Structure formats: structure tokens, C-alpha cells
């Protein structure tokens, strides 16, 4: 009888310990729209990597139905939801559904990893300072950078490379960027960046020349994308760990990303990137 009592007390204690461990972890929601490659890297880091015991991937929300990301999340036993903007009459209603999910799962931090919709203002306000976004190129807050509406995936890398080709910068580079989410695309404060050197170009060219001979730019874009992806994974994982430890970083550029007088080149580079990667 006494043995049964001891076992019962031990069982209760074990359950309490597990609950405490879970409560001490940073509960995160992962927002995706596609294949979920970064999402999967985060989940693996939480289960057996540098985020184990610190971060709990509690829920995955996808803006698209039946994508690979949802399938991957289910494989790891993560609760999933599909929340599509087109299913709601207003942006506010779309946001209320997201807020409802985050509230139901006691979410501490939201991480956008390949999330394409503009996050509604009511969500941004409700979770101010608690929503981060992964971006595959250099940003500069509210100043001009390689972000904005329609700038995602290969388009970002392509625009950056085109800009570098035209301006003829020495020691060319691109970046993986993690930043806070604001009410406008890619204008939130920067948190952490990781640079990647890109090949030095022989001489400056014009946007017209790049458009005429676009195949090399397309091939280089795909190559740099492959090199940048693992850096993106490590970057967002490092940021999540910092949040879990209560010490999130911040990054401020010492000078504008786009020098005065080169804003038009930036716009033309973005336009070309959207043409080459429709």
C-alpha cells in the first residue's frame, strides 16, 4: 500500500515537473506560407538542438492550404492551422483569428518564416515587440532597402545582385535579416543580420544590359539563395535562443543601406527582379 502511495506521489511530481518545464519554455507560433524549410530547422533545433529545453514550437499557422510546410509540421506532431486572408471579409477579421489562436495556445513569440501576407495591424499592436520576421536580404527599417510588398524569396536576392552589379560596389555582400514586424512590409526595427559575401563583378553594367542578358543573373541568384538559406536558419535560431534567454539583440546600421542618389537604381533592380522571378 505504501509503495503504491509513493509511486502515486512520484507520478504527480513528475507531471508537475513536466508542466513547469513546459511553462518555462518560450512558447512560439510559426507562421508559414510554403515548404516550411526554416520552420523544420527550428523544430529540429527545439527537439534535439540548441533550442531544446528553451523553446517550444507550439503551433504552426499557414496562409495556404495543403502545402509541404503543413505536412512537415504534422509529421513532428505540431498543431497546425490554415488561416487564409481571402477567407475573411476584412483584414481585422483575419487578424482576430490569428490573435485567437495565439491566445488559445499562450504564445509568447510569433516567428514569421516564409509568411507572405501582410500581418494585420491589430495583430501587430496586440503583440508589439513579440512578432519577428525572417527576410532573405538587407533591410534598413523605414529607410530604403530590399524589402516591401512583393519582395520575397528569389526576388530579394536577385534585386540585391542587380543593384550590386549596377553600382559596382567593392566587397559585395548580401544578408539574412531578422526584424520586428511592423504594420508595413519589412519596415520594423532590425534585430540581427548575418552577411554573405557574393562574387566580385568585373565592371558595372546597366539595368538594361542585365535585362538583355538575364540568364547569368538568374543562375547567380539561385546559387546565392542556396548559400544563404543555411545562414537564414542559423540566424533565426540564434534570435529565438536570445529571446528565450531574455536578451534579444538589436542591430542599427551606422549609415544608410542605400546611399543618397541610388534610390532609383534600387527601384529598377526590384522591378527587374519581379520580372525575372514572377
MARNU-739314 format. One record per residue (C-alpha): residue number from 1; residue in one letter; x, y, z. Coordinates in steps of 0.001 Angstrom, whole numbers, padded with zeros to 6 digits, always signed. Last residue first. Layout:
% MARNU-739314
+-----+---+---------+---------+---------+
:   k : r :       x :       y :       z :
+-----+---+---------+---------+---------+
: NUM : a :       X :       Y :       Z :
...
+-----+---+---------+---------+---------+
***
This chain:
% MARNU-739314
+-----+---+---------+---------+---------+
:   k : r :       x :       y :       z :
+-----+---+---------+---------+---------+
: 278 : x : +007246 : +036256 : -061459 :
: 277 : x : +011006 : +035751 : -060856 :
: 276 : x : +012706 : +037550 : -063764 :
: 275 : x : +010124 : +040340 : -063948 :
: 274 : x : +009924 : +040805 : -060169 :
: 273 : x : +013729 : +041002 : -060040 :
: 272 : x : +013785 : +043627 : -062809 :
: 271 : x : +011353 : +045829 : -060881 :
: 270 : x : +013412 : +045466 : -057721 :
: 269 : x : +016597 : +046475 : -059559 :
: 268 : x : +014810 : +049488 : -061077 :
: 267 : x : +013627 : +050639 : -057644 :
: 266 : x : +017126 : +050235 : -056182 :
: 265 : x : +018696 : +052116 : -059095 :
: 264 : x : +016248 : +054951 : -058433 :
: 263 : x : +017275 : +055089 : -054774 :
: 262 : x : +020960 : +055449 : -055653 :
: 261 : x : +021244 : +059225 : -055177 :
: 260 : x : +021766 : +059077 : -051433 :
: 259 : x : +023427 : +055828 : -050432 :
: 258 : x : +021192 : +052776 : -049885 :
: 257 : x : +021984 : +050936 : -046648 :
: 256 : x : +022084 : +054204 : -044726 :
: 255 : x : +024982 : +054598 : -042276 :
: 254 : x : +025953 : +053124 : -038898 :
: 253 : x : +023255 : +050493 : -039315 :
: 252 : x : +021471 : +049542 : -036105 :
: 251 : x : +021108 : +045948 : -034923 :
: 250 : x : +019260 : +044657 : -031880 :
: 249 : x : +019757 : +041585 : -029738 :
: 248 : x : +017151 : +039733 : -027643 :
: 247 : x : +018348 : +039015 : -024087 :
: 246 : x : +015692 : +037149 : -022145 :
: 245 : x : +017228 : +033706 : -022572 :
: 244 : x : +014281 : +032573 : -024685 :
: 243 : x : +014590 : +035732 : -026786 :
: 242 : x : +018291 : +035035 : -027379 :
: 241 : x : +017529 : +031431 : -028314 :
: 240 : x : +014930 : +032612 : -030825 :
: 239 : x : +017462 : +035034 : -032325 :
: 238 : x : +020108 : +032322 : -032707 :
: 237 : x : +017536 : +030042 : -034372 :
: 236 : x : +016582 : +032864 : -036762 :
: 235 : x : +020200 : +033374 : -037796 :
: 234 : x : +021125 : +029711 : -038046 :
: 233 : x : +018261 : +029050 : -040454 :
: 232 : x : +018983 : +032154 : -042510 :
: 231 : x : +022647 : +031147 : -042737 :
: 230 : x : +021542 : +027732 : -044019 :
: 229 : x : +019481 : +029505 : -046728 :
: 228 : x : +022154 : +031975 : -047896 :
: 227 : x : +024293 : +029547 : -049879 :
: 226 : x : +021308 : +028119 : -051742 :
: 225 : x : +019959 : +031603 : -052458 :
: 224 : x : +023385 : +032700 : -053718 :
: 223 : x : +023343 : +029956 : -056350 :
: 222 : x : +019752 : +030665 : -057416 :
: 221 : x : +020505 : +034363 : -057843 :
: 220 : x : +023687 : +033610 : -059785 :
: 219 : x : +021709 : +031497 : -062253 :
: 218 : x : +019066 : +034200 : -062719 :
: 217 : x : +021719 : +036892 : -063162 :
: 216 : x : +023520 : +034774 : -065750 :
: 215 : x : +020255 : +034207 : -067629 :
: 214 : x : +019336 : +037898 : -067720 :
: 213 : x : +021393 : +039079 : -070670 :
: 212 : x : +019012 : +041714 : -072049 :
: 211 : x : +017608 : +042569 : -068607 :
: 210 : x : +021105 : +042889 : -067162 :
: 209 : x : +022119 : +045184 : -070010 :
: 208 : x : +019041 : +047361 : -069480 :
: 207 : x : +019749 : +047516 : -065736 :
: 206 : x : +023172 : +048920 : -066595 :
: 205 : x : +026581 : +047336 : -066027 :
: 204 : x : +029439 : +047903 : -063586 :
: 203 : x : +032695 : +046004 : -064109 :
: 202 : x : +034345 : +042694 : -063197 :
: 201 : x : +031856 : +041645 : -060520 :
: 200 : x : +033079 : +040398 : -057160 :
: 199 : x : +031331 : +037190 : -056135 :
: 198 : x : +028988 : +037413 : -053118 :
: 197 : x : +029937 : +037660 : -049452 :
: 196 : x : +027240 : +036560 : -047002 :
: 195 : x : +026320 : +038703 : -044028 :
: 194 : x : +024305 : +037716 : -040976 :
: 193 : x : +021858 : +040227 : -039514 :
: 192 : x : +020134 : +040573 : -036132 :
: 191 : x : +017226 : +042527 : -034649 :
: 190 : x : +016339 : +045226 : -037168 :
: 189 : x : +013455 : +047555 : -036375 :
: 188 : x : +010329 : +047017 : -038468 :
: 187 : x : +009937 : +048230 : -042058 :
: 186 : x : +009720 : +044871 : -043857 :
: 185 : x : +006115 : +045171 : -045093 :
: 184 : x : +004086 : +047845 : -043321 :
: 183 : x : +002269 : +047477 : -039990 :
: 182 : x : +005508 : +046446 : -038294 :
: 181 : x : +007131 : +043064 : -037695 :
: 180 : x : +010415 : +043048 : -035795 :
: 179 : x : +013494 : +042117 : -037786 :
: 178 : x : +015666 : +039134 : -038699 :
: 177 : x : +017894 : +039652 : -041718 :
: 176 : x : +019994 : +037300 : -043824 :
: 175 : x : +022370 : +039451 : -045782 :
: 174 : x : +024004 : +040283 : -049110 :
: 173 : x : +027576 : +041158 : -049950 :
: 172 : x : +029798 : +042966 : -052429 :
: 171 : x : +033424 : +043728 : -051465 :
: 170 : x : +033643 : +046762 : -053759 :
: 169 : x : +030356 : +048104 : -055064 :
: 168 : x : +029832 : +048339 : -058822 :
: 167 : x : +026571 : +050295 : -058578 :
: 166 : x : +024917 : +048404 : -061451 :
: 165 : x : +026105 : +044935 : -060493 :
: 164 : x : +025424 : +045483 : -056794 :
: 163 : x : +021852 : +046592 : -057508 :
: 162 : x : +021296 : +043562 : -059743 :
: 161 : x : +022635 : +041264 : -057024 :
: 160 : x : +020339 : +042798 : -054391 :
: 159 : x : +017327 : +042648 : -056692 :
: 158 : x : +018002 : +038987 : -057479 :
: 157 : x : +018390 : +038097 : -053806 :
: 156 : x : +015092 : +039765 : -052934 :
: 155 : x : +013230 : +038318 : -055910 :
: 154 : x : +014438 : +034820 : -055061 :
: 153 : x : +012283 : +034705 : -051943 :
: 152 : x : +010271 : +037818 : -051114 :
: 151 : x : +009728 : +041357 : -052348 :
: 150 : x : +006096 : +041666 : -053430 :
: 149 : x : +005342 : +044483 : -050999 :
: 148 : x : +008464 : +045830 : -049348 :
: 147 : x : +012027 : +044664 : -048903 :
: 146 : x : +015476 : +045249 : -050325 :
: 145 : x : +016109 : +048563 : -048599 :
: 144 : x : +015031 : +052200 : -048497 :
: 143 : x : +014697 : +053741 : -044995 :
: 142 : x : +011868 : +052711 : -042666 :
: 141 : x : +013945 : +049906 : -041181 :
: 140 : x : +017106 : +049337 : -043186 :
: 139 : x : +016803 : +045943 : -044846 :
: 138 : x : +019369 : +043614 : -046437 :
: 137 : x : +018150 : +040306 : -047892 :
: 136 : x : +016474 : +036972 : -047218 :
: 135 : x : +013942 : +038194 : -044606 :
: 134 : x : +012863 : +036337 : -041441 :
: 133 : x : +010181 : +038105 : -039427 :
: 132 : x : +009665 : +038684 : -035721 :
: 131 : x : +006497 : +039218 : -033703 :
: 130 : x : +006703 : +039864 : -029947 :
: 129 : x : +007726 : +043519 : -029855 :
: 128 : x : +004098 : +044550 : -030308 :
: 127 : x : +001859 : +041506 : -029997 :
: 126 : x : -001538 : +043237 : -029748 :
: 125 : x : -000419 : +046129 : -031963 :
: 124 : x : +000983 : +043881 : -034709 :
: 123 : x : -002081 : +041626 : -034526 :
: 122 : x : -004488 : +044569 : -034812 :
: 121 : x : -002430 : +045975 : -037695 :
: 120 : x : -002892 : +042833 : -039831 :
: 119 : x : +000230 : +040862 : -040865 :
: 118 : x : +000784 : +041465 : -044565 :
: 117 : x : +000539 : +038042 : -046141 :
: 116 : x : +003669 : +036134 : -047298 :
: 115 : x : +004941 : +034122 : -044317 :
: 114 : x : +008264 : +032498 : -045282 :
: 113 : x : +009260 : +032240 : -041650 :
: 112 : x : +007226 : +034585 : -039465 :
: 111 : x : +008053 : +033920 : -035805 :
: 110 : x : +005458 : +034760 : -033149 :
: 109 : x : +006549 : +034991 : -029508 :
: 108 : x : +004965 : +034260 : -026132 :
: 107 : x : +002018 : +032175 : -027335 :
: 106 : x : -000475 : +031053 : -024702 :
: 105 : x : -002008 : +028473 : -027078 :
: 104 : x : -005550 : +029866 : -027007 :
: 103 : x : -004229 : +033432 : -027148 :
: 102 : x : -002127 : +032824 : -030264 :
: 101 : x : -005054 : +031100 : -031970 :
: 100 : x : -007497 : +033897 : -031101 :
:  99 : x : -004982 : +036540 : -032215 :
:  98 : x : -004712 : +034854 : -035610 :
:  97 : x : -008493 : +034788 : -035974 :
:  96 : x : -008720 : +038421 : -034924 :
:  95 : x : -006143 : +039351 : -037558 :
:  94 : x : -008166 : +037918 : -040414 :
:  93 : x : -011217 : +039731 : -039044 :
:  92 : x : -009211 : +042980 : -038968 :
:  91 : x : -008004 : +042466 : -042524 :
:  90 : x : -011628 : +042323 : -043600 :
:  89 : x : -014086 : +039941 : -045247 :
:  88 : x : -012131 : +036846 : -044270 :
:  87 : x : -011445 : +033659 : -046259 :
:  86 : x : -009095 : +035512 : -048610 :
:  85 : x : -006639 : +036089 : -045760 :
:  84 : x : -006108 : +032332 : -045352 :
:  83 : x : -005729 : +030760 : -041915 :
:  82 : x : -004704 : +027104 : -042093 :
:  81 : x : -003991 : +025722 : -038633 :
:  80 : x : -001458 : +023203 : -037341 :
:  79 : x : -000664 : +021513 : -034009 :
:  78 : x : +002879 : +020139 : -034078 :
:  77 : x : +003380 : +016374 : -034040 :
:  76 : x : +006630 : +016415 : -035990 :
:  75 : x : +004990 : +014878 : -039053 :
:  74 : x : +002151 : +017380 : -038665 :
:  73 : x : +004637 : +020229 : -039078 :
:  72 : x : +006107 : +018640 : -042207 :
:  71 : x : +002689 : +018229 : -043832 :
:  70 : x : +001798 : +021850 : -043069 :
:  69 : x : +005073 : +023036 : -044595 :
:  68 : x : +004569 : +020962 : -047713 :
:  67 : x : +001454 : +022905 : -048669 :
:  66 : x : -002136 : +021670 : -048407 :
:  65 : x : -003731 : +025050 : -047702 :
:  64 : x : -002033 : +028422 : -047719 :
:  63 : x : -001669 : +031095 : -045050 :
:  62 : x : -000126 : +028513 : -042730 :
:  61 : x : -000156 : +028608 : -038929 :
:  60 : x : +002136 : +026319 : -036937 :
:  59 : x : +001603 : +025816 : -033197 :
:  58 : x : +003553 : +025161 : -030019 :
:  57 : x : +007159 : +025194 : -031182 :
:  56 : x : +008563 : +025106 : -027602 :
:  55 : x : +011788 : +026987 : -026897 :
:  54 : x : +014334 : +026661 : -024105 :
:  53 : x : +014582 : +022984 : -023199 :
:  52 : x : +015970 : +022147 : -026632 :
:  51 : x : +016798 : +025352 : -028538 :
:  50 : x : +020402 : +024367 : -029338 :
:  49 : x : +019356 : +021060 : -030898 :
:  48 : x : +017260 : +017966 : -030221 :
:  47 : x : +013602 : +018985 : -030166 :
:  46 : x : +013802 : +022753 : -030405 :
:  45 : x : +016588 : +022734 : -033007 :
:  44 : x : +014600 : +020210 : -035052 :
:  43 : x : +011507 : +022427 : -034862 :
:  42 : x : +013522 : +025477 : -035943 :
:  41 : x : +015030 : +023668 : -038935 :
:  40 : x : +011550 : +022469 : -039916 :
:  39 : x : +010171 : +026012 : -039793 :
:  38 : x : +013108 : +027198 : -041879 :
:  37 : x : +012239 : +024701 : -044613 :
:  36 : x : +008486 : +025297 : -044312 :
:  35 : x : +007520 : +024495 : -047898 :
:  34 : x : +005220 : +027470 : -048336 :
:  33 : x : +003156 : +030068 : -046498 :
:  32 : x : +004475 : +029948 : -042944 :
:  31 : x : +003819 : +031382 : -039480 :
:  30 : x : +005492 : +029651 : -036529 :
:  29 : x : +003925 : +030191 : -033111 :
:  28 : x : +006265 : +030171 : -030135 :
:  27 : x : +006055 : +029216 : -026455 :
:  26 : x : +009316 : +030181 : -024763 :
:  25 : x : +009946 : +027379 : -022296 :
:  24 : x : +009462 : +027862 : -018570 :
:  23 : x : +005837 : +026746 : -018763 :
:  22 : x : +006883 : +023491 : -020422 :
:  21 : x : +009451 : +022741 : -017711 :
:  20 : x : +006903 : +023595 : -015002 :
:  19 : x : +004360 : +021240 : -016560 :
:  18 : x : +006936 : +018463 : -016849 :
:  17 : x : +007909 : +018916 : -013190 :
:  16 : x : +004241 : +018817 : -012154 :
:  15 : x : +003753 : +015575 : -014093 :
:  14 : x : +006825 : +014046 : -012467 :
:  13 : x : +005635 : +015129 : -009013 :
:  12 : x : +002216 : +013535 : -009600 :
:  11 : x : +003859 : +010278 : -010682 :
:  10 : x : +006211 : +010338 : -007695 :
:   9 : x : +003248 : +010807 : -005343 :
:   8 : x : +001433 : +007850 : -006939 :
:   7 : x : +004533 : +005684 : -006787 :
:   6 : x : +004977 : +006534 : -003120 :
:   5 : x : +001322 : +005745 : -002396 :
:   4 : x : +001536 : +002417 : -004213 :
:   3 : x : +004647 : +001519 : -002234 :
:   2 : x : +002797 : +002383 : +000966 :
:   1 : x : +000000 : +000000 : +000000 :
+-----+---+---------+---------+---------+
***
